[in-house]
Amino acid sequence: MDSHDRTPNSYIQNFGYHHQEKQQVLDTGEQLMVPAEVLQETNKAVWWKFLVSGAVAGAVSRTGTAPLDRAKVFMQVYASKTNIMNLLGGMRSMIQEGGISSLWRGNGVNVLKIVPEYAIKFSVFEQSKALLCSQKTPQPFQEKILASSLAVAISQTLINPMEVLKTRLMLRRTGQYKGLLDCAHQILRHEGARAFYRGYLPNMLGILPYACTDLAIYESLKWVWVNLGFESNNPSGTVGLLSITLSSTCGQMASYPLTLVRTRMQAQDTVKGSNPTMRGVFAKILAQQGMAGLYRGVTPTLLKVLPAVGISYMVYEAMKNALGVVK
C-alpha cells in the first residue's frame, strides 16, 4: 500500500503501526516506552543493546529532569488554596530544607525502577502480541493497543511498590529515612504491606486516558504533516520531536487528575488526615480547592516533557552508536 494513500480505511489500518514508530523516543517524563526497533525480527539477536541504550537514556533523562519531578510531587501534595505554592517557591522551600542536593531526592529509586519496568513491558508486550494478535501485517490497531495496555498494566502492577517508595523518598525530610531499605522497612512496620499498593487504582485508570489522548494527538499530527508534504514514515527530527512532545503533553493533561490523586494516596503518611480511598481524595480536593486543585503541580509536569524527550532521544542515539547498532 502506498504510504501516501490517505483514505480513511488505509489510515485506520496503519494507525497502530505509525504509533509504534513513535516509541523510538523512550522517556516522555511520565512514561517509559519500549522502542519499536526492539520488536523487529531483524533486531532480535541484539535486543540487549537496544534495552541497554533505552535504560541509559531513561536514567539520564530522569536524572536531568529530577528537580522538576520533585517540585511536581511537592506541589501536588502540599499546595492548596491557603498555601499557594508556585514552582520557584516550591524549589526554594526544598533547597532551604535540604540544600541543592535535595532536588534529586527520590531520583535513585526512579532510575532503579527503569530496568524492571522496561524489561517487563518488553516481555509482556511480546507474549501478549503472540497470544492476542493475529498474524496480519500490519496488525489491527485494536490488537496492538490491547497488547500494549496489558504490558503497561502488568508492569505498573509489579513496580507499584517502587512508585510508593519514590514518592515517599521525594517528600522525606532531612534525616527521616536512612535510605531506600529503611524507607521500605518503616512503611512495612507502621502501615503494613498494603501501603505499597496505595494509589494503584488511579494509576491503572490513568493508563487509558493517557494512552488514547497521546495516540490520537500524535496520529492527528502525523496526518497533518503528511498533508503538508512531509514523508509519513520518516518525518524530520524537528517535526517528530514536536509531535511527540505535544502528544505526550496532551496525554499527561488528560490523566493528570488521576496522577495527582495517586500521588496524594501514596504520600498519606506525610499528610495528616488523608483519606485512603480514591473517592475520598477526589472529594477532599474538590471541596477544599475546587477543580483547579486537580491540576496542582501541572506547571513542572509540562515543563519537563520537552527536555525529557530531547535528552532521552539524544542519549538513546548516542548509546546505540557506542554499542555499534547499525540502523
Summary of the structure (lengths in Angstrom):
residues: 327
radius of gyration: 20.3
end to end distance: 23.6
largest distance: 61.9
contacts: 1052
relative contact order: 0.16
helix: 76%
strand: 1%
